[in-house]
C-alpha cells in the first residue's frame, strides 16, 4: 500500500469523524464546518485560477466573482439540507465520497491520457470512474429507503431513477 493511499485513508477517516460529530451534535457546528470547508475550497480554487489566468487579470477577477457566488450558494444549500433534509445531505456526501474514490481507483488502475496540465494526476479514465461510481449511492438508497428527497424533487427510484442519475452525474462533475 502506497504512502499516498494511506494518507488519503487516514484523512478520510479523520474528516468523516469530524463531519459525523458536527452533524449529530449541533446544527450550528455543522454550519461552521460548511463555512470552513467553503473558505478552504475558495482558497484552493483561487490558487487554481491563478495558474490558469496568470496573464489575464480580467478573467481572473471574473472567475473569482463567480466562485464567490458559488461559495454563497454552497453554504446556503448545505444549511438548507441540514435543516430540512438530513438524508439528502447524507446522499450528497456519499455521492462525493464515491465519486472521488472511483476517480482515484479507476485512474490508478487504468491510467491513460492526462486530463489537464494543472492537475497532472488526473486522467480521462479517472473521470469516467468518477462518473460511474457517483451513481452507486443511488442504489444504496434504493435498497434501504426506496426514494431520495433532495429538496429539489422527490423521486420514487423504483419508478423513475433517470432524473437522479442525471443529478448524480451533474454533482460528480
N, C-alpha and C positions, 0 to 999 in steps of 0.2 A: 504494500500500500504506500503510495507516494506521500510525502510530507504535505504537499498542497492539498490532497484529498483529505488527509487527517485534519488539517486546519479548517477546511470547509465544514466537515462534520462537527467539530468542536464548536465552531462559530454558530452553526445552525442550532445545535442543542442549547447553547447559551442564549441566543436570541429567542428561541422558542420558549424557553423557560421564562424570560423576561416578559414576552408577549402574553403568555398564559397568566402569569402573575398579575400583570396590569389589567388584563381583560376581565378576570373574575374578581379581583379585589375592589376596584373602584373605576367607574367610567371616566372620571377626571384624570386618573393616572393614564388610562388608555388614550385619552385625548392628548395629553402631554407627549406620550410616546409617538403618536401620529404626527404631532407638530415637529418633534425632534427628527423623526425619520424624514419628514418633508424638507427640513432645513438641510440635512445631510445630503439628500437627493439633489436639492437645488445646487448645493456646492459642487457635487460631483458632476452634474450636468453642465455647470458653468465652466469647469475645467475642460470638459469635452468640447464645448462650443468654442472656447478659446483656441483649441487645437485646430478646429475646422475653419474658423474665420479669423485667423491670426492677422490677415492683411485687410480685412474688411470690417471696420468698426460699425458701420451702419447695420449690417446683417447681424453682427454680434449683439448689438443693443436690441434689435427686434426680437431675436430668439430669447434673450433674457426676459423681455416683457412677456412673451408667450409662455415661457416656462414659469414665470411668477403667477400668471393667471392659472396655469395648470396646477401649480402648487396649492393655490387657494381652493380650487375645485377638489383636489385630492383631500385636503383637510376637511372640507365641508362634507364630502361623500363618506369619508371614513367615520366622521362623527354621526352622520345620518344612519349609517349601517349600525353603528354601536348602539344608538338609541332605539332604533326601530326593527332591526333585523339581524340578530346575532348569528343566525345560521347563514345568512347571505354573506356576512363578514367572514365567517369561517370558510365558506365556499371560495371566496376570492383569495384568501390567504393560502388555502390548499392549491388553488389554481396556480398561484405564483410559485409556490414551492415545487409543484410538479413540472411546471414549465421550465424553471431554472435547472432542475435536476435532469430532466430529459435532454435539454440542450447540452449540458455538460457531458452526460454519459454517451449520447449518440455522437457528439462532436469528437470525443476522445476515442470512441470505438471505431468510427468510420473515417474520421479526419476529412481530408479533401481540401477543396479550394477555400481560401480565406475570404471572409465576408467583407472586411474593411481593413484599412491600414491603421485606423485609430485604435482598434482593439484587436491586435494580431492573433489572439487565441480563438476568435470567433470564426466558425466555419459555416458554410451553407448547410451541410448535413446536420450540424448542431441546431441551426434554426428550424429545420424540419422536425428534428427530435423535440424541440421545444413546443412546436405547434401540436405535434402528436400527443405528447404527454399532458398538455394542458387540458385535454378532453377527459382524462382519467377521473378527475373529481366528479364529473357528471355521473359517471357510472357508480361511484361510491355513494353519492347522494340518492341515486335511483334505487340502489339496493336498500338503503336504510330509511329514506324519507318519502320517496315517490314524487317529490316536487322540490323546486328550488324557487324561493321568492327573493329576487334581487332588487326589491323596491322599484324595479322597472317593469317587470312582468312576472306574473305567477304562471308558471308553465307546468302542466302535468307531464312529466317526462315520458310516461308510458304512451301518451297520445301524440306529443309533439316535442321531440327533442331537438329538432333542427335549429330553432332560434337560440337555444342555449349553446349549441355547438358554435354558432357564429359569434356569440358573446364571448365564449371561452377563447376562441381564436383571436378575437379583437383584443381582449385583455392580455393575452400572451404576447401579441405584437407590441 
